């Protein structure tokens, strides 16, 4: 057994359940947008799902201990109170951002329409951020 392998594993059924859970995020995105023809929403969804699914599959095969750790609650006993507050705020912020994004971009149109060059730059930055997030997760065993 290598140093990264141990008896700690995530079952295939739990992994499959995670895939189903993650697949609901694009559904929520499009329900809030009210427009299934939203190209940017599809692009974001594909990047989000590829990053999420790819990370799960990578960890399942290459670092099962880290995958087990990632399945644990982020708020745990023994954590500093400030860490618990920050983690809770981070998850709340993610949910608010995820809801505001389609409401702004499609349903309510709070922001102006952005030029294609800005959309392309944003997509490239999202791809870069996804890659860096994956690398940080991979290196932070």
N, CA, C and O atoms as CSV, one atom per row, in Angstrom:
chain,resi,resn,atom,element,x,y,z
A,1,UNK,N,N,0.824,-1.191,0.000
A,1,UNK,CA,C,0.000,0.000,0.000
A,1,UNK,C,C,0.863,1.247,0.000
A,1,UNK,O,O,1.832,1.332,0.754
A,2,UNK,N,N,0.520,2.219,-0.841
A,2,UNK,CA,C,1.289,3.459,-0.851
A,2,UNK,C,C,0.885,4.320,0.330
A,2,UNK,O,O,-0.075,4.009,1.035
A,3,UNK,N,N,1.624,5.410,0.548
A,3,UNK,CA,C,1.354,6.266,1.698
A,3,UNK,C,C,-0.001,6.958,1.586
A,3,UNK,O,O,-0.577,7.356,2.598
A,4,UNK,N,N,-0.513,7.107,0.369
A,4,UNK,CA,C,-1.801,7.775,0.203
A,4,UNK,C,C,-2.975,6.807,0.303
A,4,UNK,O,O,-4.118,7.246,0.430
A,5,UNK,N,N,-2.722,5.515,0.250
A,5,UNK,CA,C,-3.798,4.545,0.321
A,5,UNK,C,C,-3.960,4.073,1.763
A,5,UNK,O,O,-2.982,3.947,2.500
A,6,UNK,N,N,-5.176,3.821,2.145
A,6,UNK,CA,C,-5.452,3.286,3.470
A,6,UNK,C,C,-6.800,2.610,3.431
A,6,UNK,O,O,-7.400,2.439,2.370
A,7,UNK,N,N,-7.270,2.225,4.609
A,7,UNK,CA,C,-8.586,1.597,4.681
A,7,UNK,C,C,-9.699,2.632,4.563
A,7,UNK,O,O,-10.863,2.262,4.405
A,8,UNK,N,N,-9.371,3.911,4.636
A,8,UNK,CA,C,-10.369,4.968,4.535
A,8,UNK,C,C,-10.777,5.141,3.073
A,8,UNK,O,O,-9.968,5.556,2.243
A,9,UNK,N,N,-12.021,4.826,2.764
A,9,UNK,CA,C,-12.520,4.984,1.403
A,9,UNK,C,C,-13.943,5.514,1.439
A,9,UNK,O,O,-14.628,5.462,2.460
A,10,UNK,N,N,-14.355,6.015,0.312
A,10,UNK,CA,C,-15.730,6.466,0.118
A,10,UNK,C,C,-16.388,5.434,-0.785
A,10,UNK,O,O,-15.821,5.046,-1.806
A,11,UNK,N,N,-17.574,4.993,-0.415
A,11,UNK,CA,C,-18.262,3.981,-1.221
A,11,UNK,C,C,-18.669,4.555,-2.573
A,11,UNK,O,O,-18.851,5.763,-2.728
A,12,UNK,N,N,-18.807,3.660,-3.542
A,12,UNK,CA,C,-19.252,4.093,-4.876
A,12,UNK,C,C,-20.649,4.700,-4.812
A,12,UNK,O,O,-20.951,5.632,-5.556
A,13,UNK,N,N,-21.506,4.181,-3.929
A,13,UNK,CA,C,-22.859,4.747,-3.823
A,13,UNK,C,C,-22.820,6.168,-3.277
A,13,UNK,O,O,-23.603,7.016,-3.705
A,14,UNK,N,N,-21.913,6.439,-2.333
A,14,UNK,CA,C,-21.775,7.801,-1.807
A,14,UNK,C,C,-21.207,8.729,-2.882
A,14,UNK,O,O,-21.607,9.889,-2.984
A,15,UNK,N,N,-20.285,8.218,-3.670
A,15,UNK,CA,C,-19.724,8.996,-4.769
A,15,UNK,C,C,-20.806,9.310,-5.802
A,15,UNK,O,O,-20.908,10.442,-6.276
A,16,UNK,N,N,-21.607,8.311,-6.147
A,16,UNK,CA,C,-22.702,8.520,-7.107
A,16,UNK,C,C,-23.719,9.515,-6.561
A,16,UNK,O,O,-24.227,10.358,-7.301
A,17,UNK,N,N,-24.017,9.419,-5.269
A,17,UNK,CA,C,-24.947,10.368,-4.646
A,17,UNK,C,C,-24.393,11.791,-4.731
A,17,UNK,O,O,-25.152,12.746,-4.898
A,18,UNK,N,N,-23.097,11.929,-4.617
A,18,UNK,CA,C,-22.474,13.249,-4.748
A,18,UNK,C,C,-22.634,13.794,-6.158
A,18,UNK,O,O,-22.875,14.987,-6.344
A,19,UNK,N,N,-22.500,12.919,-7.157
A,19,UNK,CA,C,-22.701,13.345,-8.538
A,19,UNK,C,C,-24.132,13.857,-8.743
A,19,UNK,O,O,-24.344,14.887,-9.383
A,20,UNK,N,N,-25.091,13.142,-8.203
A,20,UNK,CA,C,-26.499,13.553,-8.331
A,20,UNK,C,C,-26.716,14.882,-7.614
A,20,UNK,O,O,-27.350,15.789,-8.153
A,21,UNK,N,N,-26.185,14.992,-6.393
A,21,UNK,CA,C,-26.306,16.229,-5.605
A,21,UNK,C,C,-25.730,17.414,-6.381
A,21,UNK,O,O,-26.366,18.464,-6.477
A,22,UNK,N,N,-24.531,17.249,-6.931
A,22,UNK,CA,C,-23.890,18.331,-7.671
A,22,UNK,C,C,-24.644,18.681,-8.951
A,22,UNK,O,O,-24.645,19.836,-9.376
A,23,UNK,N,N,-25.280,17.696,-9.561
A,23,UNK,CA,C,-26.038,17.942,-10.790
A,23,UNK,C,C,-27.261,18.822,-10.537
A,23,UNK,O,O,-27.800,19.417,-11.470
A,24,UNK,N,N,-27.699,18.907,-9.283
A,24,UNK,CA,C,-28.837,19.772,-8.966
A,24,UNK,C,C,-28.467,21.250,-9.007
A,24,UNK,O,O,-29.346,22.092,-9.189
A,25,UNK,N,N,-27.189,21.588,-8.842
A,25,UNK,CA,C,-26.802,22.993,-8.868
A,25,UNK,C,C,-27.141,23.664,-10.193
A,25,UNK,O,O,-27.720,24.750,-10.173
A,26,UNK,N,N,-26.813,23.078,-11.348
A,26,UNK,CA,C,-27.243,23.711,-12.594
A,26,UNK,C,C,-28.767,23.795,-12.728
A,26,UNK,O,O,-29.285,24.768,-13.275
A,27,UNK,N,N,-29.474,22.800,-12.243
A,27,UNK,CA,C,-30.945,22.856,-12.298
A,27,UNK,C,C,-31.437,24.063,-11.516
A,27,UNK,O,O,-32.280,24.818,-12.001
A,28,UNK,N,N,-30.916,24.248,-10.309
A,28,UNK,CA,C,-31.299,25.400,-9.482
A,28,UNK,C,C,-30.938,26.698,-10.206
A,28,UNK,O,O,-31.716,27.653,-10.207
A,29,UNK,N,N,-29.755,26.726,-10.820
A,29,UNK,CA,C,-29.308,27.903,-11.546
A,29,UNK,C,C,-30.311,28.293,-12.629
A,29,UNK,O,O,-30.674,29.463,-12.750
A,30,UNK,N,N,-30.758,27.309,-13.418
A,30,UNK,CA,C,-31.669,27.603,-14.527
A,30,UNK,C,C,-33.095,27.874,-14.062
A,30,UNK,O,O,-33.811,28.650,-14.694
A,31,UNK,N,N,-33.511,27.258,-12.987
A,31,UNK,CA,C,-34.845,27.568,-12.436
A,31,UNK,C,C,-34.877,29.021,-11.968
A,31,UNK,O,O,-35.838,29.743,-12.234
A,32,UNK,N,N,-33.823,29.447,-11.270
A,32,UNK,CA,C,-33.772,30.842,-10.827
A,32,UNK,C,C,-33.640,31.807,-11.997
A,32,UNK,O,O,-34.187,32.909,-11.957
A,33,UNK,N,N,-32.917,31.401,-13.042
A,33,UNK,CA,C,-32.754,32.260,-14.220
A,33,UNK,C,C,-34.054,32.367,-15.007
A,33,UNK,O,O,-34.339,33.399,-15.616
A,34,UNK,N,N,-34.836,31.296,-14.989
A,34,UNK,CA,C,-36.078,31.301,-15.756
A,34,UNK,C,C,-35.855,31.203,-17.254
A,34,UNK,O,O,-36.751,31.525,-18.034
A,35,UNK,N,N,-34.680,30.766,-17.666
A,35,UNK,CA,C,-34.354,30.713,-19.087
A,35,UNK,C,C,-33.379,29.563,-19.333
A,35,UNK,O,O,-32.205,29.659,-18.975
A,36,UNK,N,N,-33.854,28.487,-19.936
A,36,UNK,CA,C,-33.015,27.328,-20.219
A,36,UNK,C,C,-32.124,27.554,-21.430
A,36,UNK,O,O,-31.283,26.710,-21.741
A,37,UNK,N,N,-32.291,28.687,-22.125
A,37,UNK,CA,C,-31.474,29.011,-23.301
A,37,UNK,C,C,-30.320,29.944,-22.952
A,37,UNK,O,O,-29.706,30.522,-23.848
A,38,UNK,N,N,-30.019,30.098,-21.683
A,38,UNK,CA,C,-28.977,31.000,-21.200
A,38,UNK,C,C,-27.608,30.371,-21.443
A,38,UNK,O,O,-27.187,29.490,-20.693
A,39,UNK,N,N,-26.914,30.819,-22.485
A,39,UNK,CA,C,-25.638,30.232,-22.918
A,39,UNK,C,C,-24.583,30.318,-21.806
A,39,UNK,O,O,-23.895,29.336,-21.525
A,40,UNK,N,N,-24.459,31.482,-21.182
A,40,UNK,CA,C,-23.454,31.647,-20.129
A,40,UNK,C,C,-23.735,30.718,-18.941
A,40,UNK,O,O,-22.810,30.226,-18.296
A,41,UNK,N,N,-25.011,30.488,-18.665
A,41,UNK,CA,C,-25.383,29.566,-17.595
A,41,UNK,C,C,-24.959,28.146,-17.917
A,41,UNK,O,O,-24.495,27.418,-17.039
A,42,UNK,N,N,-25.117,27.748,-19.179
A,42,UNK,CA,C,-24.682,26.412,-19.590
A,42,UNK,C,C,-23.166,26.287,-19.516
A,42,UNK,O,O,-22.638,25.271,-19.065
A,43,UNK,N,N,-22.478,27.321,-19.961
A,43,UNK,CA,C,-21.020,27.303,-19.912
A,43,UNK,C,C,-20.534,27.197,-18.466
A,43,UNK,O,O,-19.656,26.390,-18.160
A,44,UNK,N,N,-21.106,28.013,-17.582
A,44,UNK,CA,C,-20.737,27.936,-16.165
A,44,UNK,C,C,-21.038,26.548,-15.602
A,44,UNK,O,O,-20.222,25.982,-14.874
A,45,UNK,N,N,-22.196,26.004,-15.933
A,45,UNK,CA,C,-22.599,24.690,-15.419
A,45,UNK,C,C,-21.633,23.602,-15.863
A,45,UNK,O,O,-21.265,22.734,-15.072
A,46,UNK,N,N,-21.222,23.646,-17.131
A,46,UNK,CA,C,-20.285,22.641,-17.640
A,46,UNK,C,C,-18.959,22.742,-16.891
A,46,UNK,O,O,-18.408,21.728,-16.464
A,47,UNK,N,N,-18.442,23.963,-16.731
A,47,UNK,CA,C,-17.176,24.145,-16.014
A,47,UNK,C,C,-17.323,23.694,-14.563
A,47,UNK,O,O,-16.456,22.990,-14.044
A,48,UNK,N,N,-18.408,24.091,-13.907
A,48,UNK,CA,C,-18.650,23.726,-12.503
A,48,UNK,C,C,-18.726,22.208,-12.346
A,48,UNK,O,O,-18.104,21.642,-11.446
A,49,UNK,N,N,-19.486,21.550,-13.220
A,49,UNK,CA,C,-19.641,20.100,-13.101
A,49,UNK,C,C,-18.348,19.356,-13.441
A,49,UNK,O,O,-17.993,18.392,-12.764
A,50,UNK,N,N,-17.648,19.796,-14.481
A,50,UNK,CA,C,-16.384,19.145,-14.823
A,50,UNK,C,C,-15.379,19.274,-13.680
A,50,UNK,O,O,-14.690,18.312,-13.341
A,51,UNK,N,N,-15.298,20.469,-13.088
A,51,UNK,CA,C,-14.386,20.658,-11.973
A,51,UNK,C,C,-14.801,19.797,-10.781
A,51,UNK,O,O,-13.964,19.134,-10.168
A,52,UNK,N,N,-16.076,19.808,-10.458
A,52,UNK,CA,C,-16.564,19.054,-9.298
A,52,UNK,C,C,-16.430,17.553,-9.506
A,52,UNK,O,O,-15.887,16.848,-8.655
A,53,UNK,N,N,-16.924,17.065,-10.639
A,53,UNK,CA,C,-16.856,15.631,-10.916
A,53,UNK,C,C,-15.403,15.185,-11.067
A,53,UNK,O,O,-15.011,14.140,-10.548
A,54,UNK,N,N,-14.608,15.983,-11.780
A,54,UNK,CA,C,-13.204,15.644,-11.969
A,54,UNK,C,C,-12.451,15.554,-10.649
A,54,UNK,O,O,-11.629,14.658,-10.456
A,55,UNK,N,N,-12.730,16.474,-9.749
A,55,UNK,CA,C,-12.082,16.451,-8.441
A,55,UNK,C,C,-12.480,15.206,-7.662
A,55,UNK,O,O,-11.630,14.546,-7.065
A,56,UNK,N,N,-13.767,14.885,-7.666
A,56,UNK,CA,C,-14.223,13.686,-6.956
A,56,UNK,C,C,-13.571,12.420,-7.508
A,56,UNK,O,O,-13.091,11.580,-6.746
A,57,UNK,N,N,-13.555,12.290,-8.822
A,57,UNK,CA,C,-12.965,11.096,-9.442
A,57,UNK,C,C,-11.463,11.041,-9.169
A,57,UNK,O,O,-10.928,9.983,-8.837
A,58,UNK,N,N,-10.786,12.175,-9.309
A,58,UNK,CA,C,-9.347,12.205,-9.038
A,58,UNK,C,C,-9.066,11.761,-7.601
A,58,UNK,O,O,-8.217,10.899,-7.373
A,59,UNK,N,N,-9.772,12.344,-6.639
A,59,UNK,CA,C,-9.528,11.995,-5.239
A,59,UNK,C,C,-9.906,10.546,-4.956
A,59,UNK,O,O,-9.236,9.883,-4.164
A,60,UNK,N,N,-10.951,10.048,-5.579
A,60,UNK,CA,C,-11.371,8.667,-5.354
A,60,UNK,C,C,-10.250,7.696,-5.720
A,60,UNK,O,O,-9.999,6.725,-5.006
A,61,UNK,N,N,-9.585,7.967,-6.829
A,61,UNK,CA,C,-8.541,7.058,-7.298
A,61,UNK,C,C,-7.144,7.392,-6.767
A,61,UNK,O,O,-6.329,6.488,-6.581
A,62,UNK,N,N,-6.855,8.673,-6.520
A,62,UNK,CA,C,-5.487,9.063,-6.195
A,62,UNK,C,C,-5.262,9.471,-4.742
A,62,UNK,O,O,-4.127,9.422,-4.267
A,63,UNK,N,N,-6.305,9.870,-4.029
A,63,UNK,CA,C,-6.132,10.288,-2.634
A,63,UNK,C,C,-7.423,10.032,-1.854
A,63,UNK,O,O,-8.098,10.977,-1.446
A,64,UNK,N,N,-7.766,8.761,-1.645
A,64,UNK,CA,C,-9.030,8.439,-0.981
A,64,UNK,C,C,-9.140,8.999,0.442
A,64,UNK,O,O,-10.239,9.309,0.901
A,65,UNK,N,N,-8.009,9.128,1.140
A,65,UNK,CA,C,-8.063,9.699,2.492
A,65,UNK,C,C,-8.528,11.151,2.459
A,65,UNK,O,O,-9.321,11.575,3.300
A,66,UNK,N,N,-8.035,11.902,1.495
A,66,UNK,CA,C,-8.461,13.294,1.366
A,66,UNK,C,C,-9.935,13.367,0.978
A,66,UNK,O,O,-10.652,14.255,1.438
A,67,UNK,N,N,-10.390,12.447,0.140
A,67,UNK,CA,C,-11.806,12.419,-0.224
A,67,UNK,C,C,-12.671,12.151,0.996
A,67,UNK,O,O,-13.710,12.786,1.174
A,68,UNK,N,N,-12.249,11.219,1.833
A,68,UNK,CA,C,-12.981,10.949,3.079
A,68,UNK,C,C,-13.023,12.209,3.940
A,68,UNK,O,O,-14.057,12.542,4.520
A,69,UNK,N,N,-11.891,12.903,4.018
A,69,UNK,CA,C,-11.828,14.142,4.803
A,69,UNK,C,C,-12.776,15.197,4.229
A,69,UNK,O,O,-13.449,15.901,4.981
A,70,UNK,N,N,-12.831,15.308,2.902
A,70,UNK,CA,C,-13.700,16.314,2.265
A,70,UNK,C,C,-15.179,15.993,2.446
A,70,UNK,O,O,-16.022,16.885,2.350
A,71,UNK,N,N,-15.501,14.732,2.705
A,71,UNK,CA,C,-16.890,14.352,2.944
A,71,UNK,C,C,-17.329,14.658,4.379
A,71,UNK,O,O,-18.523,14.655,4.678
A,72,UNK,N,N,-16.377,14.919,5.252
A,72,UNK,CA,C,-16.735,15.278,6.631
A,72,UNK,C,C,-17.284,16.694,6.678
A,72,UNK,O,O,-17.067,17.491,5.765
A,73,UNK,N,N,-17.990,16.990,7.739
A,73,UNK,CA,C,-18.516,18.334,7.935
A,73,UNK,C,C,-17.359,19.321,8.053
A,73,UNK,O,O,-16.373,19.032,8.732
A,74,UNK,N,N,-17.460,20.477,7.408
A,74,UNK,CA,C,-16.382,21.456,7.516
A,74,UNK,C,C,-16.294,22.071,8.915
A,74,UNK,O,O,-15.232,22.541,9.323
A,75,UNK,N,N,-17.394,22.067,9.636
A,75,UNK,CA,C,-17.412,22.575,11.009
A,75,UNK,C,C,-17.315,21.365,11.929
A,75,UNK,O,O,-18.209,20.519,11.959
A,76,UNK,N,N,-16.208,21.294,12.685
A,76,UNK,CA,C,-15.963,20.123,13.514
A,76,UNK,C,C,-15.612,20.531,14.936
A,76,UNK,O,O,-15.234,21.671,15.204
A,77,UNK,N,N,-15.748,19.569,15.838
A,77,UNK,CA,C,-15.358,19.793,17.228
A,77,UNK,C,C,-13.881,20.122,17.283
A,77,UNK,O,O,-13.085,19.606,16.499
A,78,UNK,N,N,-13.530,20.977,18.207
A,78,UNK,CA,C,-12.131,21.321,18.386
A,78,UNK,C,C,-11.652,22.453,17.499
A,78,UNK,O,O,-10.531,22.934,17.663
A,79,UNK,N,N,-12.480,22.885,16.564
A,79,UNK,CA,C,-12.091,24.012,15.720
A,79,UNK,C,C,-12.208,25.297,16.522
A,79,UNK,O,O,-13.010,25.401,17.450
A,80,UNK,N,N,-11.402,26.258,16.149
A,80,UNK,CA,C,-11.508,27.574,16.770
A,80,UNK,C,C,-12.871,28.165,16.420
A,80,UNK,O,O,-13.350,27.996,15.299
A,81,UNK,N,N,-13.500,28.857,17.374
A,81,UNK,CA,C,-14.812,29.463,17.088
A,81,UNK,C,C,-14.786,30.374,15.859
A,81,UNK,O,O,-15.740,30.403,15.083
A,82,UNK,N,N,-13.693,31.112,15.689
A,82,UNK,CA,C,-13.606,32.020,14.546
A,82,UNK,C,C,-13.613,31.250,13.226
A,82,UNK,O,O,-14.208,31.705,12.249
A,83,UNK,N,N,-12.956,30.085,13.188
A,83,UNK,CA,C,-12.966,29.253,11.981
A,83,UNK,C,C,-14.377,28.783,11.656
A,83,UNK,O,O,-14.772,28.747,10.491
A,84,UNK,N,N,-15.135,28.425,12.685
A,84,UNK,CA,C,-16.513,27.976,12.464
A,84,UNK,C,C,-17.358,29.103,11.884
A,84,UNK,O,O,-18.173,28.883,10.987
A,85,UNK,N,N,-17.158,30.304,12.400
A,85,UNK,CA,C,-17.902,31.465,11.888
A,85,UNK,C,C,-17.529,31.732,10.437
A,85,UNK,O,O,-18.403,31.933,9.595
A,86,UNK,N,N,-16.225,31.736,10.142
A,86,UNK,CA,C,-15.779,32.011,8.768
A,86,UNK,C,C,-16.281,30.961,7.790
A,86,UNK,O,O,-16.727,31.302,6.694
A,87,UNK,N,N,-16.218,29.695,8.166
A,87,UNK,CA,C,-16.708,28.634,7.283
A,87,UNK,C,C,-18.207,28.766,7.047
A,87,UNK,O,O,-18.677,28.596,5.922
A,88,UNK,N,N,-18.949,29.066,8.086
A,88,UNK,CA,C,-20.398,29.238,7.943
A,88,UNK,C,C,-20.708,30.421,7.029
A,88,UNK,O,O,-21.598,30.339,6.183
A,89,UNK,N,N,-19.975,31.516,7.199
A,89,UNK,CA,C,-20.183,32.683,6.338
A,89,UNK,C,C,-19.800,32.386,4.894
A,89,UNK,O,O,-20.461,32.852,3.965
A,90,UNK,N,N,-18.734,31.610,4.702
A,90,UNK,CA,C,-18.321,31.248,3.350
A,90,UNK,C,C,-19.424,30.463,2.643
A,90,UNK,O,O,-19.751,30.755,1.492
A,91,UNK,N,N,-20.003,29.465,3.325
A,91,UNK,CA,C,-21.050,28.660,2.691
A,91,UNK,C,C,-22.307,29.481,2.443
A,91,UNK,O,O,-22.972,29.299,1.422
A,92,UNK,N,N,-22.638,30.369,3.350
A,92,UNK,CA,C,-23.787,31.252,3.140
A,92,UNK,C,C,-23.524,32.168,1.941
A,92,UNK,O,O,-24.401,32.363,1.100
A,93,UNK,N,N,-22.323,32.725,1.869
A,93,UNK,CA,C,-21.968,33.601,0.756
A,93,UNK,C,C,-22.042,32.853,-0.573
A,93,UNK,O,O,-22.519,33.405,-1.565
A,94,UNK,N,N,-21.576,31.608,-0.606
A,94,UNK,CA,C,-21.642,30.815,-1.836
A,94,UNK,C,C,-23.092,30.640,-2.285
A,94,UNK,O,O,-23.402,30.803,-3.466
A,95,UNK,N,N,-23.977,30.311,-1.351
A,95,UNK,CA,C,-25.391,30.108,-1.711
A,95,UNK,C,C,-26.039,31.403,-2.193
A,95,UNK,O,O,-26.820,31.394,-3.144
A,96,UNK,N,N,-25.714,32.516,-1.534
A,96,UNK,CA,C,-26.260,33.809,-1.961
A,96,UNK,C,C,-25.736,34.169,-3.348
A,96,UNK,O,O,-26.503,34.594,-4.212
A,97,UNK,N,N,-24.430,33.999,-3.563
A,97,UNK,CA,C,-23.843,34.277,-4.878
A,97,UNK,C,C,-24.479,33.402,-5.950
A,97,UNK,O,O,-24.805,33.878,-7.038
A,98,UNK,N,N,-24.652,32.135,-5.642
A,98,UNK,CA,C,-25.218,31.203,-6.613
A,98,UNK,C,C,-26.658,31.577,-6.970
A,98,UNK,O,O,-27.096,31.350,-8.098
A,99,UNK,N,N,-27.393,32.146,-6.019
A,99,UNK,CA,C,-28.767,32.580,-6.283
A,99,UNK,C,C,-28.799,33.914,-7.021
A,99,UNK,O,O,-29.608,34.102,-7.929
A,100,UNK,N,N,-27.925,34.837,-6.638
A,100,UNK,CA,C,-27.928,36.165,-7.256
A,100,UNK,C,C,-27.484,36.103,-8.714
A,100,UNK,O,O,-28.002,36.834,-9.557
A,101,UNK,N,N,-26.526,35.231,-9.006
A,101,UNK,CA,C,-25.976,35.144,-10.362
A,101,UNK,C,C,-27.078,34.984,-11.426
A,101,UNK,O,O,-27.137,35.809,-12.338
A,102,UNK,N,N,-27.942,33.975,-11.358
A,102,UNK,CA,C,-28.966,33.839,-12.407
A,102,UNK,C,C,-30.073,34.887,-12.305
A,102,UNK,O,O,-30.645,35.298,-13.315
A,103,UNK,N,N,-30.369,35.313,-11.079
A,103,UNK,CA,C,-31.400,36.342,-10.935
A,103,UNK,C,C,-30.956,37.636,-11.612
A,103,UNK,O,O,-31.746,38.299,-12.285
A,104,UNK,N,N,-29.692,37.985,-11.429
A,104,UNK,CA,C,-29.163,39.199,-12.039
A,104,UNK,C,C,-29.008,39.037,-13.547
A,104,UNK,O,O,-29.458,39.883,-14.320
A,105,UNK,N,N,-28.375,37.953,-13.955
A,105,UNK,CA,C,-28.027,37.790,-15.370
A,105,UNK,C,C,-29.243,37.587,-16.261
A,105,UNK,O,O,-29.222,38.002,-17.420
A,106,UNK,N,N,-30.293,36.966,-15.762
A,106,UNK,CA,C,-31.418,36.624,-16.635
A,106,UNK,C,C,-32.771,37.138,-16.167
A,106,UNK,O,O,-33.457,37.848,-16.902
A,107,UNK,N,N,-33.148,36.788,-14.972
A,107,UNK,CA,C,-34.523,37.063,-14.554
A,107,UNK,C,C,-34.766,38.544,-14.277
A,107,UNK,O,O,-35.761,39.100,-14.744
A,108,UNK,N,N,-33.872,39.197,-13.521
A,108,UNK,CA,C,-34.123,40.574,-13.100
A,108,UNK,C,C,-33.249,41.599,-13.819
A,108,UNK,O,O,-33.599,42.777,-13.876
A,109,UNK,N,N,-32.131,41.165,-14.359
A,109,UNK,CA,C,-31.274,42.038,-15.164
A,109,UNK,C,C,-30.760,43.267,-14.447
A,109,UNK,O,O,-30.826,44.366,-14.999
A,110,UNK,N,N,-30.258,43.122,-13.255
A,110,UNK,CA,C,-29.750,44.259,-12.488
A,110,UNK,C,C,-28.513,44.861,-13.129
A,110,UNK,O,O,-28.341,46.080,-13.109
A,111,UNK,N,N,-27.652,44.035,-13.694
A,111,UNK,CA,C,-26.397,44.522,-14.293
A,111,UNK,C,C,-26.598,44.755,-15.780
A,111,UNK,O,O,-27.474,44.154,-16.402
A,112,UNK,N,N,-25.771,45.643,-16.351
A,112,UNK,CA,C,-25.861,45.840,-17.806
A,112,UNK,C,C,-25.339,44.602,-18.534
A,112,UNK,O,O,-24.641,43.778,-17.944
A,113,UNK,N,N,-25.674,44.477,-19.794
A,113,UNK,CA,C,-25.149,43.390,-20.617
A,113,UNK,C,C,-23.666,43.651,-20.854
A,113,UNK,O,O,-23.270,44.745,-21.256
A,114,UNK,N,N,-22.864,42.639,-20.601
A,114,UNK,CA,C,-21.422,42.788,-20.759
A,114,UNK,C,C,-20.998,42.449,-22.183
A,114,UNK,O,O,-21.599,41.584,-22.822
A,115,UNK,N,N,-19.962,43.128,-22.684
A,115,UNK,CA,C,-19.458,42.807,-24.022
A,115,UNK,C,C,-18.873,41.395,-24.053
A,115,UNK,O,O,-18.475,40.850,-23.023
A,116,UNK,N,N,-18.830,40.821,-25.239
A,116,UNK,CA,C,-18.316,39.468,-25.414
A,116,UNK,C,C,-16.894,39.335,-24.874
A,116,UNK,O,O,-16.552,38.302,-24.298
A,117,UNK,N,N,-16.067,40.352,-25.046
A,117,UNK,CA,C,-14.677,40.286,-24.573
A,117,UNK,C,C,-14.622,40.109,-23.056
A,117,UNK,O,O,-13.767,39.380,-22.554
A,118,UNK,N,N,-15.504,40.753,-22.335
A,118,UNK,CA,C,-15.556,40.620,-20.868
A,118,UNK,C,C,-16.046,39.221,-20.497
A,118,UNK,O,O,-15.542,38.614,-19.552
A,119,UNK,N,N,-17.023,38.713,-21.238
A,119,UNK,CA,C,-17.529,37.357,-20.973
A,119,UNK,C,C,-16.441,36.310,-21.209
A,119,UNK,O,O,-16.304,35.362,-20.436
A,120,UNK,N,N,-15.674,36.488,-22.276
A,120,UNK,CA,C,-14.575,35.554,-22.567
A,120,UNK,C,C,-13.507,35.644,-21.479
A,120,UNK,O,O,-13.013,34.620,-21.005
A,121,UNK,N,N,-13.151,36.859,-21.088
A,121,UNK,CA,C,-12.159,37.034,-20.020
A,121,UNK,C,C,-12.649,36.395,-18.723
A,121,UNK,O,O,-11.876,35.744,-18.019
A,122,UNK,N,N,-13.923,36.577,-18.409
A,122,UNK,CA,C,-14.488,35.970,-17.211
A,122,UNK,C,C,-14.461,34.452,-17.261
A,122,UNK,O,O,-14.181,33.796,-16.258
A,123,UNK,N,N,-14.749,33.898,-18.422
A,123,UNK,CA,C,-14.709,32.438,-18.593
A,123,UNK,C,C,-13.286,31.919,-18.416
A,123,UNK,O,O,-13.073,30.898,-17.763
A,124,UNK,N,N,-12.313,32.618,-18.995
A,124,UNK,CA,C,-10.922,32.205,-18.848
A,124,UNK,C,C,-10.464,32.301,-17.395
A,124,UNK,O,O,-9.732,31.435,-16.915
A,125,UNK,N,N,-10.892,33.351,-16.696
A,125,UNK,CA,C,-10.553,33.479,-15.279
A,125,UNK,C,C,-11.224,32.385,-14.444
A,125,UNK,O,O,-10.633,31.888,-13.486
A,126,UNK,N,N,-12.456,32.009,-14.803
A,126,UNK,CA,C,-13.136,30.921,-14.104
A,126,UNK,C,C,-12.395,29.608,-14.313
A,126,UNK,O,O,-12.235,28.828,-13.374
A,127,UNK,N,N,-11.946,29.361,-15.531
A,127,UNK,CA,C,-11.163,28.150,-15.812
A,127,UNK,C,C,-9.853,28.148,-15.017
A,127,UNK,O,O,-9.469,27.125,-14.450
A,128,UNK,N,N,-9.177,29.289,-14.979
A,128,UNK,CA,C,-7.934,29.403,-14.214
A,128,UNK,C,C,-8.201,29.188,-12.720
A,128,UNK,O,O,-7.467,28.459,-12.053
A,129,UNK,N,N,-9.240,29.817,-12.208
A,129,UNK,CA,C,-9.573,29.656,-10.791
A,129,UNK,C,C,-9.920,28.209,-10.470
A,129,UNK,O,O,-9.535,27.700,-9.417
A,130,UNK,N,N,-10.639,27.546,-11.358
A,130,UNK,CA,C,-10.983,26.131,-11.151
A,130,UNK,C,C,-9.727,25.274,-11.108
A,130,UNK,O,O,-9.601,24.387,-10.264
A,131,UNK,N,N,-8.798,25.542,-12.023
A,131,UNK,CA,C,-7.544,24.801,-12.042
A,131,UNK,C,C,-6.751,25.038,-10.758
A,131,UNK,O,O,-6.246,24.089,-10.157
A,132,UNK,N,N,-6.640,26.293,-10.338
A,132,UNK,CA,C,-5.887,26.614,-9.119
A,132,UNK,C,C,-6.549,26.020,-7.882
A,132,UNK,O,O,-5.864,25.569,-6.965
A,133,UNK,N,N,-7.862,26.017,-7.855
A,133,UNK,CA,C,-8.581,25.399,-6.739
A,133,UNK,C,C,-8.300,23.909,-6.676
A,133,UNK,O,O,-8.062,23.361,-5.600
A,134,UNK,N,N,-8.327,23.255,-7.827
A,134,UNK,CA,C,-8.027,21.834,-7.881
A,134,UNK,C,C,-6.587,21.557,-7.432
A,134,UNK,O,O,-6.335,20.631,-6.662
A,135,UNK,N,N,-5.648,22.372,-7.924
A,135,UNK,CA,C,-4.243,22.195,-7.531
A,135,UNK,C,C,-4.049,22.411,-6.039
A,135,UNK,O,O,-3.301,21.669,-5.403
A,136,UNK,N,N,-4.707,23.412,-5.471
A,136,UNK,CA,C,-4.594,23.650,-4.030
A,136,UNK,C,C,-5.155,22.479,-3.248
A,136,UNK,O,O,-4.561,22.048,-2.259
A,137,UNK,N,N,-6.293,21.961,-3.682
A,137,UNK,CA,C,-6.904,20.827,-3.004
A,137,UNK,C,C,-5.993,19.602,-3.098
A,137,UNK,O,O,-5.814,18.880,-2.118
A,138,UNK,N,N,-5.429,19.377,-4.265
A,138,UNK,CA,C,-4.556,18.226,-4.504
A,138,UNK,C,C,-3.292,18.308,-3.648
A,138,UNK,O,O,-2.839,17.298,-3.111
A,139,UNK,N,N,-2.727,19.501,-3.521
A,139,UNK,CA,C,-1.482,19.677,-2.774
A,139,UNK,C,C,-1.703,19.799,-1.269
A,139,UNK,O,O,-0.760,19.660,-0.490
A,140,UNK,N,N,-2.913,20.051,-0.866
A,140,UNK,CA,C,-3.227,20.307,0.547
A,140,UNK,C,C,-3.745,19.047,1.231
A,140,UNK,O,O,-4.738,19.100,1.957
A,141,UNK,N,N,-3.087,17.924,1.008
A,141,UNK,CA,C,-3.550,16.655,1.567
A,141,UNK,C,C,-3.451,16.657,3.063
A,141,UNK,O,O,-3.799,15.667,3.706
